[in-house]
Amino acid sequence: MGVTIHFEGQLRGHEQYAALLHEAKAFATARDWPVREIDEREKTLNRVIDERNADYIGPVFGIELQPHPNSEPLRLEFDKHLFVQQYCKTQFAGSGAHIEIIRFLREITRLFSSLYVVDEGEYWERSDPSILQGNFDNVDAMLAEILLKDPTARGPIRLETGRIIDVTSDR
């Protein structure tokens, strides 16, 4: 429900992967974002390809940035074919964090043979902060209404993975 940036793409090659790591670290350092490199021998990445579940199991490498304490981590987790498919919820971090993530994705686009972004805040497409803020405000209002109507509802809740559940209920 919360405003989220979804992205998927194919890096051009291993040289571009090295450049991506370098640029991600520099971008994060300039903004005091925590950074963690990802290098796992075997991991399952939940993916949807052509509207079907197509989980990947195998080696995963990349980088994780934490743009804001109240956003989800921005994970660039690549499979052995240099493909990435991820998302980052920014609803509780605000429009400033959202804009910085989009700025970063725009900067690294040239390293990909294809990078497809679906931005629920519409900033990727329109670069209009007022439209983005309107989308944040609309979702905030929906969440507030849910919390008001259901006394058992609570949220947001951060999971151990860093993902955020907007709202949950005991009903």
N, C-alpha and C positions, 0 to 999 in steps of 0.2 A: 504494500500500500504506500509506504513512504517513498518520496522521490529517490529514484535510483538511476544510476548510469550503467547500462549494459554494453559490453563490447566484445567483439571477437575478431580475430584476424590471423593472418599468416605472415610471419617475418620473412624477409627476402633471403636470409642466410645466417650463418654463424657469425660472420663479421658484423651484421646488423644487431645480432643478439648482444655481442660485446659492447657495441655502441649504445644500445638501449640500457644496459646495466650502468654504464658510465653516466649517461644523461639522467637516468632516474636518480642515481646517488647525488649528482650535482643539484638537480631540481629540489630534491628533498632536503639536502643540507642547507641550501639557501633559504629554506622555509622552516628549518628546525623540525622537520618531520622525522620521526623514527623510521629506520630502515632495517630490513632483515632479508638476507639472501635466502633463497629457497633452493635446496638441492636434496632431493629425496630419491632413493633407489627405486622405490615402488610406491605409488599413491594412486588412489582412485579419484578422478576428476569427473564430477557429475556434469554431463553435457546434454544438450538437446540439438540435434542436427536434423533439418527438414521435419521439424515438429515431432521427432521421435527421440526417446532416451537413447543416448549413444555414449555411455560412460567409457572413459579412457582409463586403462590400468597399465601403469608402467612408470618409467623414470620421469620425474618432473623437476624442472629447474626454473629459476626466475628470481623475482624480487617482490617484496611486500613493503609498501609505504603506508604510514598511518597519518593521513592528511589532517586529522582533527580528532581529539579525544572522543567526540560524539559521532564520528562517522565509522562506517565499516572500514576495514583495511582495504587498500587498493592493491590487489594481487595481480601480478603479471606472471601467471604460472603456465609455463610452456611444456608441451609434450615433446616427445622425441622428434616430431615433425615440425617443430617450431610454431605450433598452432596454440592460440590462447582463446579461451571463452570464459569470461568472468563478469562480475557486476560489483558495484560499490554503492551502498545506500548512504545518502548524504542528508536525509531528512532532518536529523537531529543535530547536525553540524552547522547548518545554515548555508545560505547562498554563496558566501565568500569561499568556503571550502569547495563547494560544488564547482564554482568558476575556476578555481585553481586546478582541479582534477581535469576539467575539460581543456584548460590551457596546456597541461602536460600531455594529454592524449593528442592534441593538435600538433605539439612539438615532435612527437615520436611517430606520427603517421607516415612520414617519408621512409621509415625503416621497414615498413610492411608492404607486401605486394597487394594486400587488401586489409583494410581495417574498417569494420562496420560498427557504428555506435548508435545505440538507441538511448536517448536521453529523455527520461520522463519529465524533466524540468524544462525541456525544449531549448536549453542554452546552446547545445551543440549546433542546432539548426539555425537559430535566430540571433544568437549573441546579444540578447536583450535582457538585461538584469531585471527589468520590471516584470516581464513575462515569467521569468524564473521565480522571482519572489512571489508572484501571484500563485504559481503552482505550489510552492511551499506553504503559503497561507491557506490554500484550499485543503491540502492534506492535513495541516494542523487542525483546521476546523472539523474535518471528518473524524479525526482521532479524538478530539475533545468531546464531540457528540457521542461517540461510542463509550468513552469513559464516563460520561455523565449519565447515560441511559442504563448502563450495566454496572451495578455496585461491585460485582466481582471482577470486573475488567481492570487490568493493570498493564503498564508499559510506559516507555520502551524497556525491553529486557535484552541485555547483551549476553550472548552465549559464549562459551569458552573459545569457540572458533573465531570470535570477533564479530560474527554476524549479529544483527539486531532484529528482534521480533518487535514489531510496532506496538501490538496490543494482543493480550491473551485474556481469556475468560475461563472461569470455573464452570460456566454453564455448558 
